């Protein structure tokens, strides 16, 4: 690719491409190719002038050398979203510039008869839509606009009819652009972020980069994990949660031959998926559809405001008719008809919600619907899981106590081989410890089975291997605890979490995992209480001693230990039945029932995929303090929503009054009405919480 350097500085470069103006496809290839580079911070592509501005780190020479070899053809191999926010922005800019240019040329070059004919022609779609709605008994904005344009045409006030038509069209384009930009920004934040998958190979599975997966390859998805690519089930059987894409409340059975979709989660069982789509864009497109169509995006405050303004539309129409009957002044009546109370509510309020969700994402929070922000604002109770939530998302193995003279490193290797299939903070700690010690743990066992709230069962050779909690190993499996083993267990501090490994019915090893409380936990809990959360609870499957130690360090007075997943969910339901609004925060498969039962389920991103899929909000696991930011955003969004409704209705009411008094023309009324909607939308796109510098 040939270019000329327009300007350069230590971390920025501005280039003019030799080819000049770029097509939408070429601009997207250049934009997304640059974004894929780790040394690129920000990119701006100016398709019309064929220029690009790049902010980067490290070496300018290396970046420019790479650009020399970049091809902008469709066969470049660069992954471009099927729905491009950059292309959308360019499309709307071109559309608005074209509208303004055509209006200028029409008013300056065309003779009056042609201008009049063109005005009538452009008014016909408005009149048709208004008559259609009237025939169907629907009183909406289309009838009001059609009436205003029709009234202007009847009195042969063609300039006014032309102005109303133009301003209405321009307002619709601006509103659509504002809304679509908010949707695009949010969809980008919800897109999948999976980098590794288990690729089925000859003899054994191997961990591969998702970019290296091609159509026709097979990948293995175990229980609790997300399906990263579209495909066909080739082996196995599983119950798959598809709620994020289809809204289905129940899991769907998948057997060989059935289609599976990126972004869905295996709740039970295991699948080998033959990949059909590898672009990674199908999920993005489905997210956009989910955002635009899902009713759970809508907070109750917005729904109530929409019902109010819809009831006002017939009164607006009736006021216009009454104005004409009393004054016989079509201009005044048309001015009244240009007032549409619904636009500020139906456009500006959704923009406020989408903007708040996008702002949450900038703080490493992903919110799946506006109604959840409203529920967080009203919440008075929060229930925390312990491991990976109140404690660090990256616990570490402190010691491996081997029994019966076994090799501690071999025991750790076996545990890591089992745990790598079922991601959880403790499982990740075991796998990480094996990697740090250089222990290779290729597949050496049969298919591992995860038993919720207990642990993992598998076989190595002829031996049965189980890994899990005290309850699972000693109560369920009946493994004996020898006196000499009890003495060795005392070497592991009480505050450490413990994983027990048994082989062939004998205790083989105990893994002590340091799981310290997050430093910010005490401050976060105190601040949440200051924000209206009156009831803070911790629930864990760990022992009472471990739970008591963690609760004391986190500043929590109410806690429950040795609980099962159904116990957590039952507690949440009891609190809701008592009239409380409950937030549940967790990260594991065990937390999924409680996350689903709560008014708002919040999952830590480093936890199990199923917990993230079922949850309503996900938060970065190393930033518990982001819960405070989430509460701030939610608490400030609700007053903004209410003020949007008040200002929108009040301002348009003032325009209606001005029209009745003859102080504004229909064209001015249309301009003021659209300006108020755009102004409120732009205001609602401003941050609710100040960014930290």
Buried (B, 14 or more C-beta within 10 A) or exposed (E): BEBEEEEEEEEBBBBBBEEEEBEBBBBBBBBBBBBEBEBBEEBEBBBEEBBBBBEBEEEBEEBBEBBEEBEBEEEBEBBBBEBBBBBBBBBBEEBBEEBEEEBEEBEEEEEEEEBBEBBBEBBEEBBEBBBEBBEEEEBBBBBBBBBBBBBBBEEEBBBBBBBBBBBBBBBBBBBBBBBBBBBBBBBBBBBBEBEEBBBBEEEEBEEBEBEEBEEEBBBBBBBBBBBBBBBBBBBBBBBBBBBBBEEEEEBBEBEEEEEBBBBBBBBBBBBBBBBBBBBBBBBBEBBBEBBEEBEEBBBEBBBEBBEBBBEBBEEBBEBBBEBBEEEEBBBBBBBBBBBBBBBBBBBBBBBBBBBBBBBBBEBBBBBBBBBBBBBBBBBBBBBBBBBBBBBBBBBBBBBBBBBEEBEBBBBBBBBBBBBBBBBBBBBBBBBBBBEEBEBEBEBBBEEBBBEBBBBBBBBBEEBBBBBBBBBBBBEBBEBEBEEEBEEBBEEBEEBBBBBBBBBBEBBBBBBBBBBBBBEBBBBBBEBBBEBEBEBBBBBBBBBEEBBBBBBEBBBBEEBBBBBBBEBBBBBBBEBBEEEBBBBBBBBBBBBBBBBBBBBBBBBBBBBBBBBBBBBBBBBBBBBBBBBBBBBBBBBBBBEBBBBBBEBBBEBBBBBBEBBBEEEBBBBBBBBBBBBBBBBBBBBBBEEBBEEEE
